[in-house]
């Protein structure tokens, strides 16, 4: 926060008190009052309308949000300044608390601080993309609760500050980076995992494909079924690969596959003759050695498992699956199923295989996967992403484990931008840009 803002927070709340002193005691009081009035109007305009200077290339949303963060922080700073000032006036200067000028000045100071805080709150609620709908509603509700509202304001100011820092850095990186950094020799086929389909209005991969295309990548999707078994899904992927090659005229494709999509892709390469059409296979959080969660699921009581099977199959038929097979898909993901699969599907010699893993930091790291994460830790003691262990995700050239810089970690869903959230110390679109850029640099 600048020195000018700090000085404004010291003097502006006391416009009434200072004006009273000037008009009553100062020589040439009219002139001094006019000067102070002009100063107050300019200071109010700076603080409430233009609290910060717009940076080069900064968009309006970030500029407004940064201003809101400064206003929220300023309201806290102003509160402490005024508490100290009033304590000094009362305890050290002997001013009578019942003095009407003192009371009026105090009331107007409180109104000033409240107005500044509300201006910051409105700016942040309207402009922040890191506050979801629930966050916004809770913030508005808790603002009317004394003491609690202070913590809400701190949370909003901190969120805005982190978001501003994140997007400012991202804009800087974007401005310095080449637009063709992801323009690979071969087009990209992105293959989804189990339980999802490639839908038009809800992209399984979140914001990732647009980020890749923005930087030169040609992106297609696998279009296999949500709950198909490996064999049938591999047939769908093989058909997609042939279609992409026909449309683009490319000799091969690069596959980026998440979760079970990595197994589907491996089968298409090894068993369906796609090796000659695939330059590379990148798997992300694929259970190459099975998942303890799948092991648990197939051991559920047969009656309960049958109910789940019937429900899932019927539901996904409505979503477009022509041959959903919950039972086979679940078995494909078990440790035994993976062991059998690996024996029958050796890697193709002319295809480059690489893999990535993710790990969560603890049971409270992800709202969706706390129970499966805990089960895997208790059953195996291994780090995992909520569904797949780090060891199981390793295949071919192991490129590393995705984490953020803090204890939260990255989940099985985070790595495909499932919730469209941003995490401090981790940018999922940047990770995929780096991933595809690396493919390009390796000649793929």
C-alpha positions in Angstrom: 0.0 0.0 0.0 1.4 3.4 -1.0 2.3 6.2 1.3 -0.4 8.5 -0.3 -3.1 5.9 0.6 -1.8 5.7 4.2 -1.9 9.5 4.5 -5.4 9.6 3.1 -6.5 7.0 5.6 -5.1 9.2 8.4 -6.7 12.5 7.5 -9.8 11.9 5.3 -12.0 10.2 8.0 -11.7 13.4 10.0 -12.9 15.8 7.4 -15.5 17.2 9.7 -13.2 17.6 12.7 -10.4 19.2 10.7 -12.8 21.5 8.9 -14.3 22.6 12.3 -10.8 23.4 13.6 -9.8 25.3 10.4 -13.0 27.4 10.4 -12.8 28.2 14.1 -9.2 28.7 14.8 -7.1 29.1 11.6 -6.2 32.6 10.1 -7.5 32.9 6.6 -9.8 30.1 7.5 -11.9 30.4 4.2 -8.8 29.8 2.0 -7.5 26.9 4.1 -11.0 25.3 4.2 -11.2 25.5 0.4 -7.8 23.9 0.0 -8.7 21.2 2.5 -12.0 20.6 0.7 -10.2 20.2 -2.6 -7.7 17.8 -1.0 -10.5 15.8 0.5 -12.4 15.5 -2.8 -9.3 14.4 -4.7 -8.4 11.9 -1.9 -11.9 10.5 -1.8 -11.9 10.1 -5.6 -8.5 8.3 -5.4 -9.5 6.0 -2.6 -13.1 5.1 -3.7 -12.8 5.3 -7.5 -9.1 4.9 -8.5 -7.4 3.3 -5.5 -4.6 1.9 -7.6 -2.8 2.7 -10.9 -3.7 0.6 -13.9 -0.7 -1.5 -15.0 0.2 -1.9 -18.7 -1.8 -4.8 -20.2 -3.9 -5.2 -17.1 -7.5 -5.9 -17.9 -10.5 -4.1 -16.3 -11.5 -7.1 -14.1 -8.1 -7.4 -12.5 -7.8 -3.7 -12.1 -11.2 -3.4 -10.3 -10.5 -6.5 -8.1 -7.1 -5.2 -7.1 -8.7 -1.9 -6.2 -11.2 -3.8 -4.0 -8.4 -5.7 -2.3 -6.7 -2.3 -1.5 -9.9 -0.9 -0.2 -10.5 -3.9 2.1 -6.9 -3.8 3.4 -7.2 0.0 3.7 -10.4 -0.3 5.9 -8.4 -2.6 8.3 -5.4 -0.3 8.4 -7.7 2.8 8.8 -9.4 1.0 11.8 -6.1 0.5 13.6 -5.0 4.1 12.8 -8.2 5.6 14.1 -8.2 3.4 17.3 -4.7 4.7 18.1 -5.6 8.3 17.2 -8.8 8.3 19.4 -7.0 6.7 22.2 -4.3 9.4 22.0 -6.9 12.2 22.0 -8.9 10.7 24.9 -6.1 9.4 27.2 -3.2 11.8 26.4 -4.9 15.1 25.2 -7.7 15.1 27.7 -10.5 15.7 25.2 -14.0 15.3 26.6 -15.8 12.2 25.0 -19.1 14.0 25.3 -17.9 16.9 23.1 -20.4 17.1 20.2 -17.6 17.7 17.7 -15.7 14.7 18.9 -18.9 12.5 18.7 -19.8 13.7 15.3 -16.2 13.1 14.0 -16.3 9.6 15.5 -19.6 8.7 13.9 -18.4 10.0 10.5 -15.2 8.1 10.8 -17.1 4.9 11.4 -19.3 5.6 8.4 -16.1 6.2 6.3 -14.5 2.9 7.3 -17.8 1.0 6.7 -18.2 2.7 3.3 -14.6 1.9 2.3 -15.0 -1.8 3.4 -18.3 -2.2 1.5 -16.8 -0.7 -1.7 -14.0 -3.2 -1.5 -16.4 -6.1 -0.8 -18.6 -5.2 -3.7 -15.6 -5.0 -6.1 -14.2 -8.4 -5.0 -17.6 -10.2 -5.0 -18.3 -9.0 -8.5 -14.9 -9.4 -10.1 -13.2 -12.4 -8.4 -13.3 -15.7 -10.3 -11.8 -17.6 -7.3 -15.0 -17.0 -5.3 -17.6 -19.5 -6.4 -21.3 -19.0 -5.9 -21.4 -20.6 -2.5 -18.4 -18.5 -1.3 -20.2 -15.3 -2.4 -23.4 -16.2 -0.7 -21.6 -17.2 2.5 -19.6 -14.0 2.5 -22.7 -11.8 2.1 -24.5 -13.7 4.9 -21.5 -13.5 7.3 -20.9 -9.9 6.7 -23.8 -9.1 9.0 -22.4 -11.0 11.9 -20.1 -9.0 14.2 -16.6 -10.3 14.7 -17.2 -13.0 12.1 -17.4 -10.4 9.4 -13.8 -9.3 10.1 -12.6 -12.8 9.2 -14.8 -12.8 6.1 -13.2 -9.5 5.0 -9.7 -10.9 5.6 -10.5 -14.0 3.6 -11.9 -11.9 0.7 -8.9 -9.5 0.7 -6.4 -12.4 0.8 -8.3 -14.3 -2.0 -8.3 -11.1 -4.2 -4.6 -10.5 -3.5 -3.6 -14.1 -4.5 -5.8 -14.1 -7.6 -4.4 -10.8 -8.7 -0.8 -12.1 -8.2 -1.7 -15.3 -10.1 -3.3 -13.7 -13.1 -0.8 -10.8 -13.3 2.0 -13.5 -13.5 0.0 -15.4 -16.1 -0.6 -12.4 -18.3 3.1 -11.6 -18.1 4.0 -15.2 -19.1 1.4 -15.1 -22.0 2.8 -11.9 -23.3 6.4 -13.3 -23.4 5.5 -16.7 -24.9 5.4 -17.8 -28.5 1.9 -18.5 -29.9 3.1 -21.8 -31.5 4.8 -23.3 -28.4 2.3 -26.2 -28.5 2.2 -26.7 -32.3 3.3 -30.3 -32.4 4.3 -32.2 -35.5 1.3 -34.6 -34.9 -2.2 -33.6 -33.7 -3.2 -34.3 -30.1 -6.0 -36.8 -29.2 -7.2 -36.3 -25.6 -8.7 -39.4 -24.1 -11.0 -39.2 -21.1 -11.2 -41.6 -18.1 -14.0 -43.7 -16.7 -17.5 -42.3 -15.9 -17.4 -39.4 -18.3 -18.1 -38.7 -22.0 -16.7 -36.1 -24.4 -19.6 -33.6 -24.2 -20.0 -30.4 -26.2 -21.1 -28.1 -23.4 -19.1 -29.6 -20.6 -15.5 -30.4 -21.5 -14.0 -33.2 -19.5 -10.6 -31.4 -19.7 -11.9 -28.0 -18.5 -9.9 -25.0 -19.7 -6.9 -27.1 -20.9 -7.9 -27.7 -24.6 -8.5 -24.0 -25.3 -5.1 -23.1 -23.7 -3.4 -25.7 -25.9 -5.2 -24.6 -29.0 -4.4 -20.9 -28.2 -0.7 -21.8 -28.4 -0.9 -23.8 -31.6 -2.0 -27.3 -30.7 -4.5 -29.2 -32.9 -6.8 -31.0 -30.4 -9.2 -33.9 -30.9 -11.0 -36.2 -28.4 -11.2 -39.9 -28.0 -15.0 -40.2 -28.0 -15.0 -43.6 -26.3 -17.8 -44.6 -23.9 -18.0 -43.6 -20.2 -18.4 -47.2 -18.8 -17.3 -49.3 -21.7 -14.7 -52.0 -21.1 -11.1 -51.6 -22.3 -11.6 -53.7 -25.5 -14.7 -51.8 -26.8 -13.4 -48.4 -25.8 -10.1 -49.1 -27.5 -12.1 -49.8 -30.7 -13.7 -46.4 -30.4 -10.3 -44.7 -29.9 -8.9 -46.6 -32.9 -11.7 -45.3 -35.0 -11.1 -41.8 -33.8 -7.3 -42.0 -34.6 -8.1 -43.1 -38.2 -10.6 -40.3 -38.6 -8.1 -37.7 -37.3 -5.4 -39.0 -39.7 -7.9 -38.8 -42.6 -9.0 -35.3 -41.7 -5.6 -33.8 -41.1 -3.3 -35.8 -43.4 -0.9 -36.4 -40.5 1.0 -39.6 -40.4 0.5 -40.1 -36.7 -1.1 -38.7 -33.5 0.0 -37.9 -30.0 -2.4 -39.3 -27.3 -2.8 -37.7 -23.9 -4.9 -39.9 -21.8 -6.2 -39.6 -18.2 -7.1 -42.4 -15.8 -8.6 -45.5 -17.5 -8.2 -43.7 -20.8 -4.5 -44.6 -20.7 -5.4 -48.4 -20.5 -7.9 -48.0 -23.4 -5.2 -46.3 -25.5 -2.6 -48.9 -24.7 -4.9 -51.6 -25.9 -5.7 -49.8 -29.1 -1.9 -49.4 -29.7 -0.9 -53.0 -28.8 -3.9 -55.0 -30.0 -5.7 -53.0 -32.7 -2.8 -52.1 -34.9 -2.7 -48.4 -33.9 1.1 -48.5 -33.1 1.9 -47.3 -36.6 -0.5 -44.3 -36.2 0.6 -43.2 -32.7 3.8 -41.3 -32.1 3.5 -41.0 -28.4 1.2 -41.9 -25.5 1.2 -39.7 -22.4 -0.8 -41.1 -19.5 -1.8 -38.9 -16.5 -2.9 -40.7 -13.3 -3.6 -43.9 -15.2 -3.9 -47.0 -12.9 -1.3 -49.1 -14.8 -1.1 -51.5 -11.8 -4.7 -51.1 -10.8 -6.5 -49.1 -8.1 -7.1 -50.1 -4.5 -10.5 -48.4 -4.8 -11.5 -50.7 -7.6 -10.2 -53.7 -5.6 -12.6 -52.6 -2.8 -15.5 -52.1 -5.1 -15.5 -55.5 -6.7 -15.5 -57.1 -3.3 -18.7 -55.4 -2.2 -21.6 -57.8 -1.5 -22.9 -59.2 -4.8 -26.4 -57.9 -4.2 -25.2 -54.3 -3.7 -22.8 -54.5 -6.6 -25.6 -55.7 -8.8 -27.7 -52.7 -7.9 -24.8 -50.3 -8.6 -24.2 -52.1 -12.0 -27.8 -51.9 -13.0 -28.1 -48.2 -12.0 -24.9 -47.0 -13.7 -25.6 -49.0 -16.9 -29.1 -47.7 -17.2 -28.1 -44.1 -16.5 -25.3 -43.9 -18.9 -27.4 -45.5 -21.7 -29.4 -42.3 -21.4 -26.2 -40.3 -21.7 -25.2 -42.0 -25.0 -23.3 -45.2 -24.0 -24.4 -47.9 -26.4 -22.8 -50.8 -24.4 -22.1 -49.7 -20.8 -20.5 -52.4 -18.8 -19.9 -51.3 -15.2 -18.8 -54.7 -14.1 -16.1 -55.2 -16.7 -14.9 -51.6 -16.4 -14.5 -52.0 -12.6 -12.6 -55.3 -13.1 -10.3 -53.7 -15.6 -9.2 -51.2 -13.0 -8.4 -53.8 -10.3 -4.9 -54.9 -9.4 -5.6 -58.4 -10.8 -7.1 -56.9 -14.0 -4.2 -54.6 -14.5 -1.7 -57.4 -14.0 -3.4 -59.5 -16.6 -3.7 -56.5 -18.9 0.0 -55.7 -18.7 0.9 -59.3 -19.6 -1.3 -59.3 -22.7 -0.5 -55.7 -23.9 3.2 -55.1 -24.2 4.4 -51.7 -25.3 4.9 -51.1 -29.0 8.6 -50.5 -29.9 8.0 -47.5 -32.1 5.7 -45.6 -29.7 7.1 -43.2 -27.0 5.4 -43.9 -23.6 5.6 -41.3 -20.8 3.6 -40.8 -17.6 2.7 -38.4 -14.9 1.2 -38.9 -11.4 -0.6 -36.7 -8.8 -0.7 -36.9 -5.0 -2.9 -35.3 -2.4 -1.6 -33.8 0.8 -4.2 -35.2 3.2 -7.7 -36.3 3.9 -9.0 -32.7 3.8 -7.2 -31.7 0.6 -10.1 -32.5 -1.7 -13.9 -32.2 -1.1 -14.8 -35.0 -3.5 -12.2 -37.7 -2.6 -11.5 -37.7 1.1 -12.9 -41.3 1.7 -11.1 -43.1 -1.2 -7.9 -41.2 -0.4 -8.1 -42.3 3.2 -8.9 -45.9 2.3 -5.9 -46.1 -0.1 -3.6 -44.7 2.6 -4.8 -47.2 5.2 -4.8 -50.1 2.8 -1.4 -49.5 1.1 0.3 -46.6 3.0 1.2 -45.1 -0.4 0.7 -41.5 -1.6 -2.2 -41.2 -4.0 -4.4 -38.7 -5.8 -7.6 -40.0 -4.3 -8.1 -42.9 -6.7 -4.7 -44.0 -8.0 -1.4 -44.5 -6.2 1.7 -42.7 -7.4 3.5 -46.0 -8.1 0.5 -47.3 -10.2 0.6 -44.2 -12.4 4.2 -44.7 -13.5 4.6 -46.2 -17.0 7.3 -45.8 -19.6 9.4 -42.6 -19.1 8.2 -41.3 -15.8 8.0 -37.5 -16.0 7.2 -36.7 -12.4 4.4 -36.1 -9.9 2.2 -33.1 -10.0 1.9 -31.2 -6.7 1.4 -27.6 -5.6 3.7 -25.7 -3.4 1.5 -26.2 -0.4 0.2 -29.1 1.6 -3.1 -29.5 -0.4 -1.6 -31.4 -3.3 -3.4 -32.2 -6.6 -6.2 -34.7 -7.0 -7.3 -37.1 -9.7 -9.9 -34.6 -10.8 -7.8 -31.4 -10.3 -5.3 -32.5 -13.0 -8.1 -32.4 -15.7 -9.4 -29.1 -14.4 -12.6 -30.9 -13.3 -13.8 -28.1 -10.9 -12.3 -25.2 -12.9 -10.5 -24.1 -9.8 -7.1 -22.4 -9.5 -4.7 -23.5 -6.8 -1.9 -21.5 -5.3 1.4 -22.7 -6.6 -0.2 -24.8 -9.4 -1.6 -23.9 -12.8 -3.1 -26.9 -14.5 -3.2 -25.2 -18.0 0.5 -24.3 -17.7 1.4 -27.9 -16.8 -0.3 -29.1 -20.0 1.2 -26.4 -22.1 4.6 -27.5 -20.8 3.7 -31.1 -21.4 2.7 -30.5 -25.0 5.7 -28.1 -25.6 7.9 -30.9 -24.4 6.4 -33.3 -27.0 7.0 -30.7 -29.7 10.6 -30.2 -28.6 11.1 -34.0 -28.8 9.9 -34.1 -32.4 6.4 -35.4 -31.8 
